[in-house]
Amino acid sequence: MSSTRTASGRTNGRPGGRNGTWRNWGGNVSARPAREVTPASVDELAGAVRRAAEDGLRVKAVGTGHSFTSIAATDGVLIRPQLLTGIRGIDRDAMTVTVEAGTPLKRLNMALAREGLSLTNMGDIMEQTVSGATSTGTHGTGRDSASVAAQIRGLELVTADGTVLTCSEHENPEVFAAARIGLGALGVVTAITFAVEPIFLLTAREEPMPFDRVLAEFDELWSENEHFEFYWFPHTGSTNTKRNNRSAGPEQPVGRLQGWLDDEFLSNGVFQAANWVGRAAPATIPAIARISSRALSARTYTDTPYKVFTSPRRVRFLEMEYAVPREAVVETLRELRAMVDRSRLRISFPVEVRTAPADDITLSTASGRDSAYIAVHMFRGTPYQAYFTAAERVFTAHEGRPHWGKLHTRDAEYFSRVYPRFGEFTALRDRLDPDRLFLNDYLRRVLGP
């Protein structure tokens, strides 16, 4: 007999079930839910939500656990959407695809490619579920194209009373404005309709570049490329830059051996070993950083979007990321480097810098302003608090907005200042979830009780 708990009440014997502990990918968040459900249909999910309310239990849905915050943690009912997967339908006239909420981005990207279609932009990993990625504001980098959530054209969600609500620009538009990045506070997303386009090719140009040159030429690098990002290695003056632009072809993917050498052996295997050494002997980290910054050589390749935008990330870490106004990114990075240089911190992971245009999503980190993202990381198992605390002071001095799924210490009072439409979101939450069925400690902090 299956050990999966469904909405009908079968028990789950896996970790994360009645007697198990759920943990996130980073290993820094755990929870012991009272029960776990794995609904196989929207009706089953709605029934599970109603039963939780009757039993006085709070509800959270969890995807693959790639958030570093406790946004999905609960001691109530944990909903796993892995049976709610697959494409419901493709509308080639409207150029949209409707997909079940538990579908991993990787599966969606590959399915769309088989149909000759693609999302316009995406983040740099694709292990998350579509609902988890959008609910926390997952993004890539883009001059003109925005986050994954900004590509949403319709949503279906189960609200606190078990109602299945659909929303778009024309149907329940006030819910649509907020629920695209809903933090799990407005309901449980069950399906998403994305805008898609005919599949295209991207040419990626990756090359090292001095940090000071990147900052001096940042506006030019941003304006001349559809997708620009770079990684700066603390304790060095070096970066690795990446420019992705649409191409007429021909397709010229990275060779199998070269791809394994760069993306698996160096970026994951050797990097993992280097971080083990750095964790055991922090004094070696600056030397390791100098070696790491020179490990990858320049390369150019052309391939389908998801093969260019995304990369394998097998080395476990913890992360904080803030969105600052794009015009403030160079000053913010200079302040961050000065902070690192005058401190005794030893940082083995590069700092990642990306951009996004302004969007109209209520609690998007790019809501109403062109933004640049600065992400700081630490190898799992190493002390991160001092670095993240110091970096956060730099980011908040520029009215930075933290990624909802990455570590930060901000609260509702702070967000009410940096998000002009914050009150709009909380008022909608009062209407859709007046009894706070979807509340947990994280939402209590960032949205208020």
Disulfide bonds with the S-S distance in Angstrom:
none
